[in-house]
């Protein structure tokens, strides 16, 4: 499975099917529990976009090709079992008078049916149809906030799933199709469920309640938050921004342009991993060190300052659950003094380990503490430049044809960042960047990304690399 742009999805021609709730939409029950912090912020943005008439892009989607004839009735039952299993997918969120209310659909009210729409030529024509469906239906303000569909043809079918980000994250998307296909085969053939699909999955509403309870335990005096504040204060009171100047005014965004490229092939990734292991650090420490070297050599940043995405699935029985199980934490460490890549690995590792410790504090507690400390609300509210690393070899379904041919893509709206989504699978290590599609941003990012490729390639080939500090070059800037 790879994360890629929607434009790289090219399903063959066939007959289009969609799955929708059977009969009248089930009545929901108002839930006194709160949505999670990320959900609340997200749904307010969705509601504002709807009022302004903007197209919805805040979704995640995944697709693959499956061998065998499609049994539409069996898939209907599989979608029902999948939805009943994941409580968060049986909810929707409503904004009224500034308050966010969660509604739940009882498990016994879940029923889905297939609808056949006719033929598609596949490729770009089908992508356009799917994009319109994601934007129209994969929205958390109504049930279901996800869509399931297929393109059927003799001997095979395309299967896809799209979901509002409020109900899903990158890990959830990697889990969806293996689970849905296992449920489908159980319904179609009577096959037994495997260990991952047969065990219970924790519900996201319960996670949200636990998150708010945890947030109440953290205040400005908490060690984790005190360190958070100290790191931010050392960096001009700002959350991390792109290391190169993108040519946008503060708060300005531009239509997103996806950038994708390989960093290393399978052999190169293994060699890079061996360097990390030889120094006793995790692979992600090597990723952070490589990014930090590029930040120094292209943008002149003597110290690395970034924001990583962390998983919160270990806060309960959520390992296989569908939902938005994420938190964020700053990573900061000195770079210029290291001299070589290998010498830098220990500092990158220490920065990452500290970030994991700081991630124990829910982000809402951190934001509250930053504002109480006098931070500029505009700077705190700004979306930070992010770094994410996912190893797709470690998921249920890895190694199966459907998983290995799977694609994961996101909505393509506007952005003011150039976050790095670095991922590994059996074939390669690769980077995806959702960047502003302006000439200035693209010109600034090209040498930065080229240097990043160089760093990975040289470490994999030579086992080490000298760090070459230099002054700010071209469009670089100090954060």
N, C-alpha and C positions, 0 to 999 in steps of 0.2 A: 504494500500500500504506500502511496506517495501523496503528499500535499502538492497540489498543482493548480493552475488557473483553469477556470471553467472552459476556456477556449480549447484546451487540450483534451476535452472529453468528446469522443466521436463514436457514439453508438451506431451500429448498423441499422438499416431500414427494418421496419416491421410494423406490428399493430400495437397501438398505444393503449395501455390500461392504467387506471387510477384507482386507488382505494380510498373510500370515504366512509364516514359513519353511516350505518344502515338506518333507514327511516328518518324520523325527526331527530334533530340534534338533542342529545340527552340533557336533561336539566342538571345544572350544577348546584352544589351546596356551598354557601358562603363559609369560608374557613376563617376562624378567629386568629389563626397563626399568621405571622408576618412572612413575606417573601424574604429571600436572602438580600444582603446589601447590594450585591451586583445586580440581582434581578430588579430590585426597586429602582435603581438608577437607570438601568436599561429600559424598563418599561415606560418610565417617564419620557425618555428620549423617543421611544417608539410612538407614544401618544402625541408628543409634540410634532413629530414628523407627519403623522396622519392628519393632524389639524392643518398643517401647512401644505398638505397635498404632495409630500415628497414620497418617492418610491422607496420601498422597504428593502434594505440590503443587509440587515443585521441577522443573517442566517448562516448556518453551516450545512454542507451537503456532502454526500458520499455516494459512489456508484461502482458497480462492477458488472462483469459478464459471467453468466452461469450456464453450464452445459445441461441439456435435458429439456424436455417439454415442460412448459409452465402449467401447473395446476392452479388456476385462479382461485378456486374455492378453498384449497388447502392454504394458499397464501393469505386469504381473508382470515382464516382461523389463526394463522401464525401472527398476523398483525394484531389480532385481538389479544392473544396470549402475551405478546410483547408489551402491549399497552397496559394490560392489567398488572403485569410484573413490575412496571416502573411507575410508581405513584406520581412522580413529577410530571410525566407525560399526560396524566389525567387531570391536569390543572391548567387554568389560565388566569391571567392577571388583568385587573381593571383599575384605571386611574379615574377618580372622581373627587372633585373638591380638594385636590392635592394629596389625597390618601390613596394608597395602593391596597387593593383587596384581592385576595386569592380565592378562587373558586375551584371546587373539586368535583369530578365526575365519579360516582361510585363504580367500583370494579364490575359489578354485575350489570351495569348499564352500557358497558363497552361492547359494541358490535360494529363490524366493518363489512363492506361489500365491494366487489370489483365493478368498475364501470369501463366498458370498452368504448374508445373514442374514434377508432378508425386508423388508417395507415399513416405512417410517417416515413419520409425519405431518410431520416437519421441525420447524423452530422450536425451542421449549423442550424438546419431547420428545427431539429429536435431540441438543440440547446436553447434556442430562442423560446420555444414553448415551455421548457422546463424552467428557464430563468423567470419567465412571467409567472409561472405557478409558484415558485419559491417566494417571489416578491408579494404575491397576492394572498397565499395561504399559510406559509410558514411564519406565522405571526402569533406572539404569545397572548394577544388580547382576545383570542377566541379559541375554542376547542375544536379540533386538535391543533396545537401549534406546530404540527409537523405534517409532512406529506410523504406518501409512499406511492411509487409507480413503477411501471415496467414497459419494455418494448419486447413483445413476443414475436418469435419467428420459428420456423421448423428446427427443432433440435437445440435451441438455446434461447436465452432471454437476457436482456439488460435489466438490472434491478437498481433502483435509486431511492434515496431517502434524504429529505431536507428538513431542517428543524430550526426554529428561532433560537438564537444564541442563549436566550434566557433559560432555555430548557436543555442546553447541551454545551459541550466543550470539545476540544480536539480529541481527548481520550475517549469520550462517549462516542464520537463519530467512528473511531477505529473499532469500537466494540459492536456497533449497531448491526452491520451486515452479517458478520459471523453468527451472532445470536439469532437474528431473524431467519437466516438460512437454516440454522439447526432446528429451530421451531417449525419451519416450513417442511423440512424433510421428515420430521416426526409426524406432522399432520398428513403428509402425502404418502409416506411409506410405513409408518409405525416405528421408525427407527428410535432407539432410546436416546435421551438427551445426555450430553456429556457433562462432566463435573462443573463446568463454568455456568452452564445454562440451567442446570437443575437446582443449584443452591439459591437461597433467597438473596435478593438485592435490596439494600437499604433504600428507603424512600427519601426523596429530596426535601419534602416539607419538614420532615423531622431533622434533616441536616440543617435547614435554615433556622429552625428554632434553637438548635444546639449552637449555631454560629452566633446568634444574638446573645445567648447566655454567656458564651465565651468572651464576646466583646465587652460585656459588662465587667469582666474580671480584669481588664487592662485599662490603665490610666497613664498619665504622663510620668508617674513615678516608676512604672514597670521597666525593668532593665531593657527589655527588647525595644520598647518604644523610645526610651532615652537614647539608645544607640541609633535607632532610625532617625531621630531628630538631629543627632550629632552629625550623622552622615549628610543629611540634607543641608544642614546649616553650613557645613564645610564646602558645599557646592552651590553657594549663592542662594540658598533657600529654594532651589528649583529641583523638580524631579528630572530624571535623565532625559536629554534631548539627543537628536541625531548628532554624531560627532562632526559631520560636515554641514556647512550652511546650505540649506535647501532653497533659499531664495524666497521664503514665505514670511509674511509678517506674523507676529505673535497671534496665535489663535486662527490663522488663515489655513484653509485646506484647499486641495485641488483634486480633480478626478484621479482616481487611483490607477496606476500602471503597474501590473505585476512584473517582477524581475525574477527569473529562475535560472540557476546554473549549478552544475556539479562542482563540488569542492574536491572530492576524491572518489576514485573507483573502489571496488571491494578490496583489492590488494593494498591500495594506498590507505584506506580507512583502517585496515588491520595493522599496517605499519605505524600509523599515527597513534592508534590505540596502544601498541606495544611501547611506544615512547612514554605515554602516560603511565602505564602499568610499571614500567621500569623505575619511574620516579615516585611510585606509590600513591598516585592520585587517580581520581575518577576521570572518565573520558570527558565529561562536561567541563572539568577544570582545564583540559586542553583546548576545548572550544572557546572558553572565556579568555584564555591566554592568547590564542590566535587573534581574536577580535580586539583584545587590548593592544596587541602589537600593531595591528592595522590602524587603530585609533591614534596611536603615538606617531607612527611613521607618516601617515597621511594628514591627520588633523592636528598633530602636535600636542596631544593630550598626555601629560606626564604620568597621570594616575587614571586608572580605569574607574568609571562610574556608570553603572548600568542598572537596569531593572529586569529581573527574571520572573517568569511565570512559574509558580510552584503548585503542586497538586495538594489538595486537602482531603483526598479520599481516605487517608489513614486516620481520620477523625471518627471513624465508625465503620460499619459494614457497607462501605460504599465503593469497594474496589471495582465492582462490575456494574455499578449503577449508572443510569442516565441522569445527567444534570450538569450544572456549572460548578464544578468542584475546583475552584482556583483561588489562589491568593498571589500576592506580589511581594517582592522583597528586593532591597537594593544590594548590589554587589559592588564593593569598592576595594581597590588594592593598588599599591604603587607598581609602576611599570618601568620607568626610565632607569632605575637603579639596578635592574636585574642583569642586564648585559647579554644574556642568552635566553632562548626560549625555555630550555630545561630549567634554568635557574628561576624563571618566572613561574613555573608550574606550581611550586610550593605556595607562592603568594596568591595565585589564582585559586588554588584549592582552599586556602584559609579564608579567602573572601567568599567563596561559595558556601563553605560550611557555616560561616557566620550568617549568611543570607538565609540558610535553612533554619537557623535558630531564630532569626528575627521574624521569619514567616509564621511563627507560632502566634503572633499578634494579628488578629483580623484587620484588614486594611481600613475598615471604618473607624476602628479605635485609633489608628495611626493618623488618619485625616483629622479627626477631632482634636487630637493632641497637637498636630501641626498648626491648626487654626487657633487653638488656645495659646500657643506660643508666639502668635503674631505673624505667622506666615501669610504671604500674599494669597488671598483666596483664588485669584486668577491663576497663579502658578500651581497651587495645589490641585485645582480642578482640571488643569491641562492634562491631556492624555500623554503619558510618558512614552518615550521610545523603548520598546520591549525587546528582550531576547528570550527565545524559547528553544528548548532542545527536546526532541522526542525520539526514542529508539523504537521503531515499529517492529522490530524483531521480537519484542517481548509481550505481544498481545495474543489472546486466544484467537485461533484461526491462522496465525502466522505459519507460512509454509503451504497452506492450501491454495489451489489455483484462484479461487474467488478473492481471497485476501491479497495475494501477491499482485493481482491485476486491478486491485481496488484503487480508486481515486478519491481524494478528499479535497473539497474546494470551498471557498467562502464567498460571501457577497462582496461585490466590487463597487463600493461607493466612492466617497472622498476621504482623503487622509492628509494630515500635516506631518506625519512621521515616515520613517523608513525602517520599521522594525525588522529584526532578523529572525526568521523561523528556520532553524537549522535542524535537519532530520536525518536519521540513519535507518537504512534497511539492509537487506541481504546484498543488494547490488551496489550501493553507493552511499556517500554522505553528500547532501545537497542543501542548497539555500534557497529560500523563497523570501521575497521582500515586496511588500505592498507599498509602493513608493508614489509620491506626487508625480503626475505625468506631465510636468512642465519641463521645458528645455533646460532651465537652470538647475533643477533638481537632478535630472538625468545626467547632466554634465558633471555635477559634483559627485554623484554616486559612482560613476564609471571607474575612476582611478581608485576609489576606496574599495570597491568590490574586487577590482583586479589585484590590489595588494592583499586582500584577504585570501584570494585563491593562491597567490604566491606563497604566503606564510604556510598554509596547510600543505601545499605541494612540497616545499623545501624541507619541512620537518619530516614528512613521510619519507622523502627520498634520502635525506642525509642524517636523520636522527636528531638534529638540533639545528639552530639557526641563530646567528647574531642579531641582536636587536639594534636597530640603527636610529637613534633619536635624531630628530630634526625639528627645525622651526615649522610653524604653520605654513603649509603649501597651498597654493591655489585658494579654494573656497573654504578651507578649514577654519575652525574657530575654537576658542577655549570656552568650555562651558562654565 
